[in-house]
């Protein structure tokens, strides 16, 4: 199943992206984080607090956001990522964004 998700609400064209279940979306987020931080995906869980557990800084967070935007074809505000304390919070945000609720 595919879903059309515009990168920006003003975009006339929409990209077709696969619908991800929570486990796949969580893995996508954890992979983006691990790539940026140079850690193993398995070292990151939905309860991981990136600030407290890994000391992620704003530039690294922006890099994670950009990677997720490219993979998921959805616009992510940096303020949303900053408010997401844990990886699970980010997954919740992205689930809502992909469903069109945010």
N, C-alpha and C positions, 0 to 999 in steps of 0.2 A: 504494500500500500504506500502511496506517495501523498505528500501534502504540498501545496504551494504556499511558500512563505516568503513574503517580500523582505528584503534587507532593510528597507526603509518604508514607512507607511505611504510615502509619496511616490515610490517606485511604481512605474507602469508595468514593468515586467517582474515576474516572480520566478524564483528558482524552485525547481522541484527537488525536494530533499526526502529521504526515506523517513518514515515515522519510526522513532526509536522508543522502545520500552524503557522503563526506568533503569534497568540494569545496563543496557547499552548506552544510555545517556550518561550514567554515572561513570562508566568506563571511559567514555569520550572525554569527560571533564577531568578525570584522574590522569588520563594519558596526556592531555594538554598541560596540566600542572607538572607532571613528572618530566615532560620534555623541557619545560622552562627551568625547573629547579635542578635538573640532572639527577633525579632520584628514580627509583624503581616504581612502577605503577602499583605494585603490591604494597609499597610502603605508605600508600595514601588510601584512606577510607572515607566514607561519607561523614564520619565524625571528626576527621582531621580539621583542626583549626590552623589555617595556613599562616596566620600571623604569629600565633603562639608556638606552634609546633615546628614551623620552618622559617619563620622570620621573613616571609615574603614582603618585598617592598613594592611601591606603587608602579615602578617600571616593569617589574616582573608580572604584576597583576594585569597591567595593560597588555603585555605580551600574551598572557593566558587568554584574556578577553578577545584579542585579535585572532588567535588561533581558533577559538570556539566560533567566532563569527564566520570565519572562512569555512570551517567544516560544516557547521549547522546552517549557514546562510540565513542568519538572524542577527539583527542589530542588538548589541548589548551596551548599555550605558555603563561607564566606569563606576558611576555612583552606585549602581545596582550591585556590581561585584564587590565594592568596598563594604557595602552593608551585609553581604553574605559572609558570615563569620566562618562557616564550615563549608566543606565541599558539598555536603548534603543540602545546605541552604542554596548554594549555586545551582545544584541539580533541580531543586524545587522551582527556582526562578526560571530556569530554562524550560522546564516542563510547561509552566504557565505561558511563557513567551511563545513557545512552539505551538501551543494550543490556541493562541490568539487572545488569551485572557489578560495580558499585560500590555 
